[in-house]
Amino acid sequence: MYSGLMDDIRTCVDLGEPKRVPVFALSEEFDVKWYGKFSYEETCQDGGKIAETWIAAIEEFDYDWAWVQIDDCFEFEPLGVGTKGEGNILRATKEYLPAMQETLKKLEIPDPKRNGRMPEKLLALKKIREHFGDSVCVVGGLAAPFSSVGLIYGLTESMTLMYTDPELLRDTMYFFVELQKIWGKAQFEAGAHAVWLGDCNAMSNLISADQYKEFAFEPCKEVVDEFNRVGGLTFLHNSEESIAHIELTTRLGVSAINVGPGIDIGKAKELVRGKTCLMGNLEPIDLLMNSTAESVRKETERIMNTAKVGGGYMFNTGEMNPRDVPVANMEAMIQAARENAV
């Protein structure tokens, strides 16, 4: 937390060298367990509990952001998609809608200020922003259009639509383009500096670069263009490791791309250099959760000192940090990132 943070973030987004490299972590599961006052299922339904937990974790671990992504279900529950979560298991979609035009015709864009759990997320964003002001980057979250199709119809159905009914796939994506414009704006108005736009269903493990270009690219770009128009930042995450896919995402106009842990950070930096700000990509399971604090420290130093050269870089983990990450390892990562941030 520091007063010049948002200036440093904007400098990075503009591909410059910040006074201090911002330090993030995809830590919400870890943070809820560390705080220990509420289960994840209790937390995800209550804006006050979200804010209380996030504020405590940020003050303890000195993250430069509040990542209020929570889970992948917020937009889909009000549309009738079934979800399940219990205890400290994050909610996930499970009972999908039929993939047909009749389903799509019946859908109406929910009001983010009234429907489902979204009002609680907006409340959390507001409380966190009021608490930290601009000394912490407050980040909301949404699924990108291509991934949204998988979260409403199911992953198998959404993937086969590319072959069986591309018109329905595109029509559904553009329904979500309009939804995400409205829901993103609501998060910015509540106090978010940025929106985390998740598109892991569009990663290279699931679709080719040609399919990404044909189906996923344009709807995602329309959402990003709208967020840029209203002055909000967009952090894109596809957990990507493919050179071709990363190169395509540099054309979206996002503020930063968070790459997955499956690509070397030096290679990723070369791919985006001069095009888009890079975020990432410390490995969260084998390293952060299952290795030693000293190993975490050394890899954090390597990532930071490789990627920060020439500017346009913000430190982050490459995927969600498991709830069982040892506190000593999290502390080692943040301390090492801080020590090498200048």
PyMOL commands that set and color helices and strands:
alter all, ss='L'
color gray80, all
select helices_A, chain A and resi 5-13+28-35+40-43+47-61+77-79+101-106+118-132+145-153+155-164+166-190+200-202+209-229+243-249+265-272+284-289+293-307+327-339
alter helices_A, ss='H'
color red, helices_A
select strands_A, chain A and resi 65-67+82-86+89-95+137-143+194-198+233-237+256-258+277-282+313-317
alter strands_A, ss='S'
color yellow, strands_A
deselect
rebuild
show_as cartoon
